[in-house]
Amino acid sequence: MKKKSTSDFRYNTGDTRIPWATVGESIRSDDIVEILKFLVPAGNTPKKYRAQLNRLITEVKKTCALGHYTTKLTLGSKVTELEKKVSAMLGVKYAAFLTNATAGFQIANGFAGVKAGDEVIVPAITFAATMLYPLSIGAKVVFADVDPVTINMDPADVERKITPKTKVIMPVHLGGYPVDMDPIMKLANARGITVIEDAAHGFGGVYKGKQLGTIGHFGAYSFHEVKNINSLGEGGILVTNEPCGADFPKARFAGFDIAHPIDHWLYDIVALKWHGDYFVPGNHSVTEVQAVALLSQLKRLKSIIAKRRKNAAYLNARLSKIPGIEVPPLDSKEVKSTHHLYLLKIDPSVLRGDIQDFKAELAAHGITQIQHFAPLYRFSILKQLGYDTAAIAKTCPNTEDAFLHRFTHLPLYDFSRTDVVYMADTIIKLITAMRR
Ligand SMILES: Cc1ncc(COP(=O)(O)O)c(C=O)c1O
């Protein structure tokens, strides 16, 4: 069996008789078998499964005895391969594979020089990740109201909420549908504001010929388990064309600068900056196995989005004729969604009841729906940090109306024909029953 690599970037002690790298335990065939059993559990043929599994375990052990184990488990050649592939696919200079998109926001905010007292504009309806880093360092989060059609950040309200303290704007491509980026980039570029795209749902989507996540100064994608493709449950990629992207590897791992070691030591540790002051990097390292999984799923991305698009188009075709339902915009010449979620809106003015009643009906009929997401200012954390949340709600009337009365999201994936037909039939039946 091959020895553990002696060229670990952290403990590069060279090709020597007793390398430092051997101090870590290697993966063994038993570990591989346990992972396999976890990833491929018994289905509804447990007897057959157990017999096949036993055969497989024998073969895995035989195969392992013939080969040699991978020795580099984190931040190695597979992470690099993935980053190169994604950079080429998106046409960006720099990409860093990270623990999650949230880590990407943290690094991007660090490069943008966000500090206590600065303002960061986020859409009122999104996942908490978008606002966490600014809140954690005492920056002020400002909530932009949403566009009533897409539930994405409304550029007109962003303009109203910009102040001299605004450091960053974070548009979120909710459900994979592109934010109207042109006006946001115009506002930001005229004022030296950094734009960090929350493209958690947007990997593979397009706005006016540009890949989502590559339009702002930074973009971060999520590969968490519920996304269109995932890297074994968690993962994110941060991209940029700005020169500071060359420092992404240092920003991902502890400010580690192996190319410029200090005297009598293996590396240097550095703070980083781009606009404004230095920031201190954290550790957002990812494993090689996660990169392998994402490289594999990347091959299916186009077909995954195509299937989702087909199902969204089917739902739109069925639901667009139904009074009381407002179907979402789909792809056009200018925008291509990733179809991560299906945005379902109703018009309460023609119904008896609103989205809360409708959601209860959908659930009672076995249709999963989750409203992605609640207005962020409604969470306790904002009050705990001293925000006047009632006053904020008044500045976001579309958000309040959409959340309380109008929208939810349906899942979109590779449904069976029967399931997608059931979904459309049931929605139509329930809305018809609710009509005034
Ligand atoms: C809109 C949005 N932004 C950010 C994130 C955070 O992504 P991650 O879990 O990779 O940090 C998510 C995750 O679900 C999300 O839905």
The ligand as an SDF file (V2000), in Angstrom:
LIG
                    3D

 16 16  0  0  0  0  0  0  0  0999 V2000
  -31.3110   31.9870   -0.4860 C   0  0  0  0  0  0  0  0  0  0  0  0
  -30.2240   31.2860    0.2580 C   0  0  0  0  0  0  0  0  0  0  0  0
  -29.1050   31.9480    0.5290 N   0  0  0  0  0  0  0  0  0  0  0  0
  -28.0830   31.3560    1.1770 C   0  0  0  0  0  0  0  0  0  0  0  0
  -28.1530   30.0630    1.5930 C   0  0  0  0  0  0  0  0  0  0  0  0
  -27.0260   29.4750    2.3700 C   0  0  0  0  0  0  0  0  0  0  0  0
  -26.3930   28.4370    1.7010 O   0  0  0  0  0  0  0  0  0  0  0  0
  -25.4640   27.4590    2.5180 P   0  0  0  0  0  0  0  0  0  0  0  0
  -26.3380   26.5400    3.2950 O   0  0  0  0  0  0  0  0  0  0  0  0
  -24.6620   26.7570    1.4640 O   0  0  0  0  0  0  0  0  0  0  0  0
  -24.6160   28.3010    3.3820 O   0  0  0  0  0  0  0  0  0  0  0  0
  -29.3040   29.3250    1.3290 C   0  0  0  0  0  0  0  0  0  0  0  0
  -29.4050   27.9130    1.7770 C   0  0  0  0  0  0  0  0  0  0  0  0
  -30.3870   27.2520    1.7190 O   0  0  0  0  0  0  0  0  0  0  0  0
  -30.3630   29.9510    0.6550 C   0  0  0  0  0  0  0  0  0  0  0  0
  -31.5130   29.2890    0.4150 O   0  0  0  0  0  0  0  0  0  0  0  0
  1  2  1  0
  2  3  1  0
  2 15  2  0
  3  4  2  0
  4  5  1  0
  5  6  1  0
  5 12  2  0
  6  7  1  0
  7  8  1  0
  8  9  2  0
  8 10  1  0
  8 11  1  0
 12 13  1  0
 12 15  1  0
 13 14  2  0
 15 16  1  0
M  END
$$$$
